[in-house]
Amino acid sequence: RKIKGVGGTRNCDWWFTDDAVMIDTAGRYTTQDSESSVDQGAWLGFLDMLRKHRRRQPINGVLVAISISDLMMLPEAERREHARKIRSRLRELDERLAIRFPVYVLFTKMDLVAGFVEFFEDLGKQDRREQVWGHTFPLEETKDSTSAVEQFPRAFDGLVTRLNDRVIERLHQEADPQRRSLVYSFPQQVASLRDSVTDFLSEIFLITRYERPLLLRGVYFTSGTQEGNPIDRLVGAMAATFGIGRQAVSGFSGAGRSYFLTRLLRQVIFPEASVVGRNHKLERRRRRLQWAAWATCGLVLLAMTGLWTTSYFRNTSLIEDAERRVALYNSQVADLDLTQVSDPDLRPVLPPLATLRSMPGGYAERDASVPWLSGFGLYQGHKIGSQATYAYREALSDLFLPRLLLGLERDLATTLQAAESGRSDDPEVQEDLYSTLRVYLMLGGQGDLDDDVVRGFMTEAWTRQYAGLGDVETRGNLIAHLNAMLDLRRMGEVPLNGELIQRAQTVLAEVPLAVRAFSVIRNTAEARALTPWRPIDAGGPATASVFTRASGDPLTAGIDGLYTRTGFYDYFLPTMIETAGEVASESWVLGQEERADLSEQQLALLERDVMQLYLDQYVTQWERMLADLRIRQFNGVNDAVGTLNTLTGPNSPLRNLLTSASEQTQLSVLPPELASPEGAVEGLASGNSLYALQNFAEYQARRRLSYNVATIGGAVLGGAVDGGNLGGALLGGGEEPEPLGSYVDRRFQPLHEFVSDEGGVSQLEDLIDTLASLRVDLNRVADAAQFSGGSVGDLIGTAGSGGASGAIAGLELDAGQMPAPLGGWMEQVASGANTALVGGASSAIADAWNADVAELCVRATAGRYPFARGSSNDVSLADFAALFAPGGRIDTFFNANLARVVDTTGRTWTFRSVDGVDLGISAAVLAQFQAAHEIGEAFWPGGGGGTPNVQFSVALEQLSQTATGVNLTVGDATLQFSHGRSPERNATWPGSANLARVAFFPEIAGGSGITREGAWAFFRLLDTASISGAGASDRFNVTFSAGGRQATFRLQAGSVRNPFNLPALRSFGCPSL
């Protein structure tokens, strides 16, 4: 069906057939020779429309129809121009549509070639006229249009040959000479078109290196209808050549018929609709998408296969793990008695319980999500887990609970025995007995189970029972199993000890209700969750460097949060009123079946007693903590300076601790939000403060708080409101009672006054200034340069005379007037500073000795005579004098550093204590200094320095009869003696000659004397003699023997310090400080 002008275009025909849709565009779109811009715009718009609506294959092929008359009649230049325009349109189709399409060239109006109708008149039947006249190029050869064009002349010649083959037959069929002439010449007429057609095709399908070849699929000759006058190219050519006139060819008459079209379209062109290519970009994109889709499917399949495989093996492993754990559990309980429990120790049942708890999908993993690698429909954890949880639940009932109850039973028996043996009035015993009995009944199913009570009690009990660092894991496991048992609510039927329960209830019936109520208050989970007061937190980061605990507890262990201002105002007060009534109602613990309801007056009295118990414990806790804190001992003077520097710094732990302790022990000071009456009323109304008594009706709260101020200890805030309401009481109505918590305030009043800065600078700040001054004094002592320029006495000072020692004495005096625990702390500081001071002095003395004396002393005396009697090396007299002479190294050191702290009046020197603290220098060391002093006195009896000058006298006491005389040589002096009374001779040591000799006369063979050489020759000579006393310390007898002869001399020293028989000379060794 033909539709004209579709889409608003003129002369654009759309042909809709059963096999295809054919679009016949106007020729002006091809030539674009009238209004080129308009025609070009319409043409390109038409192409864009095709590409938009048929993205993959906008067209399936192009039919280029050229009238054969144009080819025959137009000049060559116009034919070429026409061919180029066709070529341009084809290129635009190729580029715009981005596909490669087949091109079918149809030369139409072949009926205008002279003889066409006559030649094919025998094709009268329609089926014979439907055949194809032309040439279809092989598909593999048409990919290159140039080769197709090159093949065309040969194909055209084949067509002409077929025409020639029919000429004879047609001539026989025609009788009319004119028609026979036309039939005969028709093949030549067609043949004459060969070059024109070939050139025309070559111009259209010319290939360049920059363009993609067009797909020339075939060239065909057709005639759709017969109109106009045929053109005789042969006659025309002859007329032009020979100048003869043309004979007009008669025009067509009759109805037109189509030639060579039907099969061309239906059997050649339409079936090749798939030959067209597709949009390359789109196809590439589609191929990518297809490949991506297939790859994705493959990957998904592969991934799912892998995931299912992984899940399968993981679940298989899960099942195997569960089986292993079951086997492990069976082996763990093999040695346990599951029918009768005689040992309360819970540790043996922890491994089997842990095995069941950690079963795959079991209780430990009850909130865990399914591992995604184990899922995908194969997860078996839920099935295993439900059975594991059930088994764990039963094990808690069979293994854990009986031992837990047996342990509670024994604890109950132990506590009951203590109560029955005379300690029934002990609050701790009463509390333990009540708490243990209550939990025992709860877990035994004879009381209302309160998870928090049970959990809190057992946590505290296990903390005491398993207190070691190695038991942390055990405590954690026990608590975890207890929580699970409470969570699963699996309390098996375990018989309790009725006789023990009855005895405990009898004892507890005599325990005041207030004690039980206070026990409940301080053992709740809320109470334990309160933030404790810890010295390390209150004092600041430097606390651990200056403070320690006398008990050995760490500074991180503190006072329970219940005994802080926050605990008092935010927890204890509201809980006390609530708990008092509840404890009174816990009659079942005492075996009473009916609830004991107290009157308002009884409740008021109960609250008063609970309050007093709390305040007493509050004071005890704080007094114990403050008394337990200690200033860390100083490790030397430098450490003392560092500690005092920390104590007096801007973030002083001393100031922080005392300030915090003072604040925490002033309970009568209301919190800021309750500092005004309006704030208190607002807090009560809002229900957000401590006065929001959650579980009591407002009327009951009013009556109880205002019932009797004196009786309930001031209640919460209220005055006596005789008939008034609570708001009026809070705003000042009635009598003003003593502020709540004043009892604690009074007990710590001295501390509050010491810290308070009302009226000026606080006493605490004065103390810190004193410590800062002591730090400065000790810092002087710590300065090594100070020791080198002054004496120990100047550095240390004495009490009352200034210096470090004076500051320490003053601090000790002030400490006695300070409040506890500060007085004790300052005594520690004073004692530690004194010890550090003296220790610093000792260290400085040692440093001075090592720097000034020790090296010379060791070098001069070690291994040398006379200090080492067997040595062949002598001490040089110069070194000896430098060390031991008055004013020498040792004497100067002693006088500068030790003389003021050594008592030299006795036979044996001793140290004086410095403010009661010994310097730490040993008596053996001091003995060496005494020996050095005695050496100096003996060798320099007249004082002074320089070379030793020892005066002595020698007298002959006895001489062997075999000798006529004897000579004694000392240095450069020779003393001669003979039988009879020889006069006493004087001598001096050392002489100018380093020689000492005893010579007997007459000389005999075998030895006539003894000779020694060296600075200490005379002392060496005396070593060869026999020495005996002569009745005085400065006299002794010396007997020399040589060659069987003897001579005895009496030596008289010039001083009572006899250098020749001086023990100090033999015993001296360099002191080691």
Buried (B, 14 or more C-beta within 10 A) or exposed (E): EEEEEEEEBEEBBBEEEEEBEBBBBBEBBBBBEEEEEEBBEBBEEBBEEBBEEBBEBBBBBBBBBBBBBBBBBBEEEEBBBBBEBBBBBBEBBBEBBBBBBBBBBBBBBBBBBBBBBBBBEBBEEEEEBBBBBBBBBEEEEBBBBBBBBBBBBEBBEEBBEEBBEBBEEBEEEBEEEEBBBBBBBBBBBBBBBBEBBBBBBBBBBBBEEEEEBBBBBBBBBBBBBBEEEBBBBBBBEEBEEEEEEEEEBEEBEEEEBBBBBBBBBBEBBBEBBEBBBBBEEBBEEBEEEEEEEEEEEEEEEEEEEEBBEBBEEBBEEBBEBBEEBBEBBEEBBEEBEEEEBEEBEBEBBBBBBBBBBBBBBBBBBEEEEEBEBBBBEBBBBEEBBEBBBBBBBBBBBBBBBBBBBBBBBBBBBEBBEBBEEEBBEEBEBBBBBBBBBBBBBBBBEBBEBBBEBBBBBBBEBBEEBBEEEEBEEBBEBBBBBBBBBBEBEBBBEBEBBEEBBEBBBBBBEEBBBBBBBBBBBBBBEBBBEBEBBBBBBBBBEBBBBBBBBEEEEEBEBBBBBBBBBBBBBBBBBBBBBBBBBEBBEBBBBBBEEEEEEBEEEBBBBBBBBBBBBBBBBBBEBBBEBBEBBBBBBBBBBBBBBBBBBBBBBEEBBBBBBBBBBBBBBBBBEBBEBBEEBEBBBBBBEEEEBBBBBEEBEEEBBBBBBBBBBEEBBBBBBBBBBEEBBBBBBBBEBBEEBBBBBBBBBEBBBEBBEBBBEEEEEBBBBEBBEBBBBBBBBBBBBBBEEBBEEBBBBEBBBBBEEEBBBBBBBBBBEBBEEBBEBBBBBBBBBBBBBBBBBBBBBBBBBBBBBEEBBBEBBEEBBBEBBBBBEEEEEBBEBEBBBBBBBBBBBBBEBBEBBBBBBBEBEEEEBEBEEBBEBBBBBBEEBBBBBBBBBBBBBBBBBEEEBEEBBBBBBBBBBEBBEEBEBBBBBBBEBBBBBBBEEBEEBEBBBBBEEBBBBBBBBEEBEEEBBBBBBBBBBBBBBBBBBEBEEBEEEBBBBBBBBBBEBBBBBBBBBBBEBBBBBBEBBEEBBBBEB
